[in-house]
């Protein structure tokens, strides 16, 4: 039983803890960016409900679409680069 506990502690200290400390801030950053974009989309929906002109709503929707793609590309590149760098170091 002591060897199993020692193995779990070693696994946690050596591998899992640094991984969690690395992944959690990235997850928080990604969810925050996507949350802001969701609020932007809800704002566009509210403006549509309030009778905002259709041509201006189309511009806002295109802007939202552009920001969504930029955010997804940036988050993906960030994740891949961190993965490559962490693999390169090992």
MARTOR-496830 format. One line per field, with one value per residue: residue number from 0; residue in three letters; x, y negated, z negated of N, C-alpha, C, O, CB in turn. Coordinates in steps of 0.02 Angstrom, whole numbers. Atoms other than C-alpha are relative to their C-alpha. Glycine has a CB too. Layout:
BEGIN
num: c(NUM, ...)
residu: c(ALA, ...)
nxx: c(X, ...)
nyy: c(Y, ...)
nzz: c(Z, ...)
caxx: c(X, ...)
cayy: c(Y, ...)
cazz: c(Z, ...)
cxx: c(X, ...)
cyy: c(Y, ...)
czz: c(Z, ...)
oxx: c(X, ...)
oyy: c(Y, ...)
ozz: c(Z, ...)
cbxx: c(X, ...)
cbyy: c(Y, ...)
cbzz: c(Z, ...)
# end
This chain:
BEGIN
num: c(0, 1, 2, 3, 4, 5, 6, 7, 8, 9, 10, 11, 12, 13, 14, 15, 16, 17, 18, 19, 20, 21, 22, 23, 24, 25, 26, 27, 28, 29, 30, 31, 32, 33, 34, 35, 36, 37, 38, 39, 40, 41, 42, 43, 44, 45, 46, 47, 48, 49, 50, 51, 52, 53, 54, 55, 56, 57, 58, 59, 60, 61, 62, 63, 64, 65, 66, 67, 68, 69, 70, 71, 72, 73, 74, 75, 76, 77, 78, 79, 80, 81, 82, 83, 84, 85, 86, 87, 88, 89)
residu: c(UNK, UNK, UNK, UNK, UNK, UNK, UNK, UNK, UNK, UNK, UNK, UNK, UNK, UNK, UNK, UNK, UNK, UNK, UNK, UNK, UNK, UNK, UNK, UNK, UNK, UNK, UNK, UNK, UNK, UNK, UNK, UNK, UNK, UNK, UNK, UNK, UNK, UNK, UNK, UNK, UNK, UNK, UNK, UNK, UNK, UNK, UNK, UNK, UNK, UNK, UNK, UNK, UNK, UNK, UNK, UNK, UNK, UNK, UNK, UNK, UNK, UNK, UNK, UNK, UNK, UNK, UNK, UNK, UNK, UNK, UNK, UNK, UNK, UNK, UNK, UNK, UNK, UNK, UNK, UNK, UNK, UNK, UNK, UNK, UNK, UNK, UNK, UNK, UNK, UNK)
nxx: c(41, -44, -30, 52, 8, -61, 5, 49, -29, -53, 34, 31, -51, -43, 34, 68, 6, -21, 46, 59, -19, -10, 62, 55, 2, 20, 72, 34, -8, 41, 71, 13, 5, 62, 55, 7, 31, 71, 34, 5, 54, 63, 12, 27, 69, 40, 11, 49, 64, 19, 17, -58, 3, -26, -66, -50, -3, -40, -70, -19, -5, -62, -55, -1, -26, -72, -31, 3, -53, -65, -8, -12, -67, -49, 1, -29, -73, -29, -1, -47, -68, -18, -10, -64, -54, -7, -28, -70, -40, -10)
nyy: c(59, 58, 11, 29, 70, 34, 6, 52, 65, 15, 15, 65, 52, 2, 6, 27, 67, 51, 1, 37, 70, 27, -3, 39, 70, 2, -13, 60, 51, -19, 8, 72, 29, -23, 31, 69, -3, -18, 61, 42, -28, 14, 71, 7, -25, 51, 56, -23, 1, 70, 31, 32, -10, -64, 4, 7, -65, -44, 18, -27, -73, -15, 16, -54, -59, 12, -7, -71, -36, 23, -28, -72, -9, 20, -49, -62, 10, 3, -67, -41, 24, -21, -72, -12, 22, -46, -62, 14, 3, -67)
nzz: c(0, 2, -66, -42, 21, -22, -73, -16, 18, -49, -62, 8, 4, -59, -64, -2, 28, -49, -56, 21, 8, -67, -39, 31, -24, -70, -4, 24, -52, -58, 18, 6, -67, -31, 37, -24, -67, 10, 22, -59, -41, 34, -12, -68, 3, 34, -46, -50, 34, 11, -63, -31, -73, -23, -32, 53, 34, -43, 13, 66, -5, -36, 47, 49, -34, -7, 65, 20, -36, 26, 67, -4, -28, 51, 54, -28, -10, 67, 27, -38, 14, 67, -3, -34, 43, 57, -26, -19, 62, 26)
caxx: c(0, 142, 220, 55, 36, 217, 187, 31, 122, 269, 153, 59, 217, 313, 182, 4, 25, 131, 10, -141, -50, -15, -188, -301, -246, -263, -437, -488, -418, -506, -674, -659, -628, -772, -883, -850, -893, -1054, -1100, -1065, -1182, -1316, -1296, -1327, -1483, -1544, -1518, -1616, -1757, -1756, -1777, -1600, -1582, -1549, -1399, -1307, -1351, -1276, -1114, -1113, -1145, -1002, -889, -939, -904, -732, -691, -748, -629, -485, -515, -523, -365, -272, -326, -279, -108, -73, -118, -16, 136, 133, 116, 263, 370, 332, 370, 531, 591, 570)
cayy: c(0, -120, -92, -130, -290, -338, -305, -414, -555, -543, -540, -692, -791, -744, -741, -787, -941, -1038, -986, -1049, -1209, -1232, -1187, -1277, -1456, -1415, -1346, -1500, -1615, -1518, -1515, -1701, -1746, -1639, -1709, -1887, -1837, -1757, -1919, -2013, -1894, -1916, -2104, -2088, -1984, -2117, -2253, -2149, -2132, -2321, -2356, -2408, -2432, -2271, -2331, -2382, -2216, -2125, -2221, -2173, -1991, -1991, -2073, -1940, -1802, -1877, -1890, -1710, -1645, -1752, -1694, -1510, -1524, -1616, -1493, -1345, -1416, -1455, -1278, -1196, -1306, -1269, -1084, -1088, -1187, -1071, -920, -999, -1029, -847)
cazz: c(0, -37, 134, 218, 118, 155, 340, 342, 251, 370, 520, 453, 413, 570, 706, 662, 553, 680, 817, 721, 676, 861, 928, 803, 849, 1034, 1007, 908, 1043, 1182, 1092, 1053, 1235, 1295, 1157, 1214, 1392, 1330, 1241, 1403, 1496, 1364, 1383, 1569, 1533, 1411, 1540, 1667, 1540, 1509, 1694, 1743, 1933, 2027, 2128, 1969, 1887, 2037, 2008, 1825, 1869, 1994, 1864, 1737, 1862, 1897, 1712, 1682, 1816, 1754, 1574, 1622, 1728, 1590, 1456, 1568, 1614, 1431, 1380, 1518, 1486, 1300, 1337, 1458, 1337, 1192, 1301, 1364, 1186, 1142)
cxx: c(43, 32, -51, -10, 60, -1, -48, 27, 54, -31, -32, 53, 39, -37, -66, -6, 24, -47, -63, 15, 10, -66, -54, 0, -19, -74, -39, 4, -45, -74, -18, -8, -65, -61, -13, -33, -73, -40, -10, -58, -68, -18, -29, -73, -45, -14, -50, -70, -26, -14, 57, -2, 37, 70, 56, 7, 41, 74, 24, 7, 63, 61, 6, 29, 76, 36, -1, 57, 69, 13, 16, 70, 53, 5, 33, 76, 35, 6, 52, 72, 23, 12, 67, 58, 10, 28, 73, 45, 14, 41)
cyy: c(-63, -14, -30, -74, -42, -11, -55, -69, -20, -19, -70, -55, -7, -17, -39, -71, -54, -4, -39, -74, -35, -6, -46, -73, -5, 11, -61, -56, 15, -11, -74, -33, 20, -28, -72, 0, 20, -61, -48, 25, -13, -74, -13, 24, -50, -59, 19, -4, -72, -37, -38, 13, 63, -3, -8, 65, 50, -14, 28, 76, 21, -13, 55, 63, -5, 10, 72, 38, -20, 30, 74, 14, -17, 50, 65, -6, -2, 70, 43, -21, 21, 75, 17, -20, 47, 67, -8, 0, 68, 39)
czz: c(0, 68, 47, -16, 22, 76, 20, -17, 50, 67, -2, 2, 65, 64, -3, -26, 48, 60, -16, -9, 67, 37, -29, 22, 74, 8, -22, 52, 60, -14, -7, 68, 33, -36, 22, 69, -4, -23, 59, 44, -32, 6, 69, 1, -35, 45, 54, -31, -9, 65, 33, 75, 23, 31, -52, -40, 41, -10, -66, 2, 36, -44, -53, 30, 8, -66, -25, 34, -26, -70, 3, 29, -52, -57, 24, 8, -67, -29, 35, -15, -70, -3, 32, -44, -59, 23, 17, -61, -29, 48)
oxx: c(26, 42, -33, -17, 53, 19, -34, 17, 58, -8, -27, 45, 56, -11, -76, -41, -11, -58, -85, -25, 4, -77, -92, -53, -54, -106, -89, -45, -77, -111, -73, -54, -100, -113, -71, -75, -114, -96, -61, -98, -117, -77, -74, -115, -103, -70, -90, -118, -86, -32, 45, -25, 91, 110, 110, 62, 78, 115, 79, 52, 96, 109, 61, 70, 112, 88, 47, 92, 112, 69, 61, 103, 102, 59, 72, 113, 89, 59, 90, 115, 80, 57, 103, 108, 67, 66, 113, 101, 65, 55)
oyy: c(-113, -72, -72, -115, -98, -64, -95, -117, -79, -66, -108, -104, -63, -53, -87, -111, -103, -59, -81, -116, -96, -54, -76, -99, -52, -21, -79, -90, -30, -38, -94, -73, -21, -40, -92, -42, -2, -72, -81, -15, -28, -92, -55, -7, -59, -85, -23, -25, -84, -96, -84, 66, 80, 41, 19, 82, 91, 32, 56, 104, 69, 25, 75, 96, 44, 44, 94, 76, 23, 52, 98, 60, 20, 68, 95, 39, 27, 87, 78, 21, 42, 98, 61, 16, 63, 98, 37, 24, 79, 98)
ozz: c(32, 87, 88, 29, 45, 100, 64, 22, 69, 100, 46, 38, 86, 107, 35, 4, 59, 87, 23, 11, 72, 74, 9, 40, 93, 50, 9, 65, 87, 28, 11, 79, 62, -4, 28, 84, 36, 0, 64, 69, 3, 10, 77, 33, -14, 46, 75, 2, -5, 63, 72, 96, -3, 20, -43, -63, 13, -11, -71, -30, 17, -43, -70, -2, -3, -69, -58, 1, -35, -84, -32, 5, -60, -79, -13, -11, -75, -57, 2, -24, -79, -38, 8, -49, -77, -14, 5, -58, -62, 37)
cbxx: c(-46, 55, 26, -66, -9, 62, -21, -65, 29, 48, -54, -40, 49, 35, -13, -45, 39, 70, -17, -28, 63, 49, -25, 5, 68, 39, -20, 32, 73, 13, -16, 57, 60, -3, 15, 68, 39, -6, 40, 67, 11, 5, 64, 43, -2, 36, 67, 16, 5, 53, -57, 66, 30, -48, 2, -18, -70, -20, 9, -52, -62, 5, -12, -71, -33, 14, -35, -68, -4, 2, -63, -53, 9, -17, -72, -32, 13, -43, -69, -14, 4, -54, -57, 3, -14, -67, -39, 5, -34, -67)
cbyy: c(0, 9, 66, 39, -5, 39, 67, 12, 3, 59, 52, -4, 15, 65, 68, 45, -4, 15, 72, 29, -7, 44, 71, 4, -32, 53, 61, -24, -4, 72, 38, -34, 23, 77, 2, -36, 50, 57, -35, 1, 76, 20, -40, 41, 68, -23, -21, 72, 34, -35, -45, 27, -62, 30, -60, -58, 28, -10, -77, -20, 28, -41, -68, 13, 9, -70, -45, 31, -13, -78, -13, 33, -43, -69, 14, 17, -65, -45, 32, -4, -76, -19, 34, -38, -71, 10, 23, -67, -43, 36)
cbzz: c(-60, -52, 29, -9, -77, -20, 32, -38, -70, 8, 16, -65, -56, 8, 28, -39, -65, 24, 21, -66, -43, 39, 2, -75, -10, 40, -44, -66, 22, 20, -65, -39, 43, 0, -74, 2, 44, -51, -55, 40, 9, -75, -9, 51, -37, -64, 32, 24, -69, -39, -9, -31, 35, 50, 49, -47, -12, 74, 1, -52, 36, 65, -33, -26, 68, 28, -51, 19, 75, -4, -42, 44, 64, -27, -24, 66, 39, -45, 6, 75, 6, -50, 38, 67, -26, -35, 62, 37, -51, -14)
# end
